Amino acid sequence: MSDARTPGGDPLLSVDGLCTNYGKIRILRDVSLTVGEGEVVALLGLNGAGKTTTMRSILGLTPPRAGSIRYAGQDVTGWPAYKIARLGVGYVPEGRRMFKDLSVLENLQLAENGRSGSWTIARVFDHLPKLAELRARKAGRLSGGEQEMLAIGRALVSNPRLLLVDEPSQGLAPLIVEDVYRILGELKQTGVAILIVEQNALLALKISNRAYVLDSGRIVHAGPAAELAADRDRIRTLMGLEVAAR
């Protein structure tokens, strides 16, 4: 299956030969992946595989030691995070991270960065009506699922062309996780490209076009999401029985 590409022929995001260290410890080893325009891609792996480090390297939060990162035709390797964000890369971090003493509405207002686009606060409320109901509530008083929705909404009001979502199921009850993935599936229909980092393989594969599996800092599998989802034995081999059985 070929990668989805921009009108110019290149993937929206292209990571090639990425190597990233924390201090003297090598975390990522020759990681390569692509995300096409409007495509949803899952980056799967167990805890400690290097998934979050991959995302942080793409975002400019943890600069790579080697390799290249191209976004929308530009080489952004080593760029600071704020410049990458201004190009239209949104981030939903693991653990949500928000201003807990501010209301839902105030968190969204702070996240607006002046980048033109169709994702206004009103549109976010249309897609996430629960947030509209909670607009006056302080973020610190939201449930885990409500905080995840706020984190997604906060990323959307920056009008991203590419949305990076880190462990959206982390710490959430199964019913809430399904709701979060329903929202991500709906976002797919709006044309936003999404890279999802996740341990819960089957949920991520349901909404993804393609998937990569990361193990000990290396890509050990790349291919269509539907093919991997249909091969439970392959998932067991790549990620372990517990994850595959969910």
N, C-alpha and C positions, 0 to 999 in steps of 0.2 A: 504494500500500500504506500503510495507516495505521500510526502508531507504536503499539507495545505500550505499555499504560498500567497504572498501579497501580489497585487496586480503587476508589480515589477518582476515577479518570478522568484523572489527570495522569501523564506519563512519570515514571519513577523519577528520571532525571536530565534536566534541561532547561537547555541553554546557549543564550542569546539575545543576539546582537549583540556578542559578545565582542571587545574590542580590548585588546591587551597590548603593552607596550613593554619593551625592554631599554635602559635609559637613554633617549636621545632617539630611538632607532630603533624604529619601529613594526613588530612581528613579526606580530601577528594583526589581521585587518581584518574586523570584522563577522561573526565565526564563530558559527553557530548549529547545534546538533545536539541530538538526544535519544537516550536509551537507556531502553527499557521494562523493566518487571519481568521477570526471567528471560530477557532478550533478549541476543544477542551482536551487537555492532556493530563494524565495522571502520572505522578512520580511516586512510586510505591516503595516501601521498604520498612523493615522493622526499626525499632528505636535504636538510634546510634548508627544507622546506615550511612548518614551524611545528607539526608534530605533537606533539613533546615539549612545546613551550611551551603548547599547548592543554591537555595533560594536567596540566602543572604549575599552570596557572591554575585548573583544576577542583579540584585538590588543595589549593589555598591556598598553594602554594610560590612562585608568581610572581603577585602580585595583578594583576588586570586594571585598565586605565585606564577602561574603559567596558563596558557590557553587564551581564548578570545570569546567575547560576548558581543553579538551584534543585535541591534534592535531597530526595526523599521529602516533597515539599510545603513545604519550608522554603527561604527565600531565604538561601543561604550565601555570597553574594558578599562577598569580603573577609575571610571567616573564616580564622583561623589553621589550619594543617594539622592540628594535634593534635585540634582540635574536629571537623573534618570526618571524620577517621579514627574518632573515637568514635561517629559516626553510622552507621558500617558501610561505610566506603569503604576497600577494600584496594588496595595498590599493589605491583606487581612492576616495579621500575625497570630501565631499560636498564643493562647492565653488572653486574646482579645485586646488588652492594653488600651484603656480609655481614661478620660478624665472623670473619675468616679463622683466628684462633687458637683459636676455640671449635669444639666439635664440632657436628655436624648437630643432635643432640638439644638442645644448649645454645642454639643459634640459634633453634630452634623455641620453646623455653621462654621465651626473652627476648621473643619476638614476641607471646606471649599477653597480651592487654590486659584480661582480666577481662570482656569483653563476652560475654554468655551466647549460646549457640548450639550447634549440633551438630558443629561442626568442632573436634574435639579432636585432640591429637597422634596418638592411636591411630587416629583416622579418616583423618588425613593419611597415616599409614603404610600403611593399608589401600589407599588410592587410589594411593599412590606407593610401592610395595613396595621399589623400589631404595633409597629413602631409609631405610627400616627396616633394610636390610642395612648401610647406611653410617652408622648413627646415632652410632657412636663416633668416626668419622673427622673430623678437623679440616676445616673448610670450605675452607681454603686448599689442601687436597690433593685436592679434587674436580675432576673434569673440567668443562669449560664447560657441557655438558648437565646434569651432576649439580648444578652450581651453580644453573642455571635452575630445575630441579625444586625445589631447596631454597628459592629465592626465591618460587616459587609456593606451596609448603607453608607458608612463613613468613607469607605474606599470608592464607592460608586460616585459620590458627589464630586470627586476629583476628576470625573469623566475619563476613566482609563480606557485605553485601547486594549490593554492586557492587564488581567487581574491575577495576582499571585495569592493563593489561599493556602495557609499553612495549618495542617491538622485540624480541619473544621469539626471533626467528631470528638476531639480531645475533651474528656471530662464530662460529656453530655449523655443524658439518658437516651436509650435507643429510639424512642418516639420523637424526641427532640432532634436527634441526628437525622432521622428521615425527613423532618420538616426542613432542616437546613439544606439538605441535598435536593429537596424539591425546589427550593429557592434558587440554588445554583443551576439546576436543570432549566428553570425558567429563564435565567440570565443567559444561558447558552442561546436561547431563541432570539435574544436581542442583538446578537452579533459580537458581544464582548468575548475576546479570547481569554481562556482561563487555564492556568497551570495549577493543579491541585497536588499538594504534598499530603500523603495520607498513609496510615497503617491499615485502615479498614478497606481492604482491597476491593471487595465486591461492591460496596456502595459507590466508590469512586469510579469503578469500571462501568457501572450502569449509565453514567452520564458522559463518559469520555469517548473521544474518537480514537485516541491512541494511548499507549501506556509504556512507561519505562519502569524497570525494577532496579533499585540501587541496593548493593550489598557491600559493606566494608569500603565504601567510597568509590565503588566501580559500578558502571552500568552492566548488569548481567542479563537483561532482557529488554527488547524493544519490539513493539509490534502493535497490531490493531487491538483495541480494548475488548471488542466482542469475542475475538478468538481466545484471548487469555481468560476472560470471564467464563467461557464455556469449558475450559480445561482445568477442572479443580485439582487434578493431580499435579499439573504444572504449577499452580499457585502454591500447593503444599510444598513442592520442591523449592520454589523460589523464596517463599515467605514463612513457611511453617504451618502446621495443621490448625492451630488456634485461629489464626487470621482467616484461613481459607474456609473455615466452617461457619463463619458469621453470615 
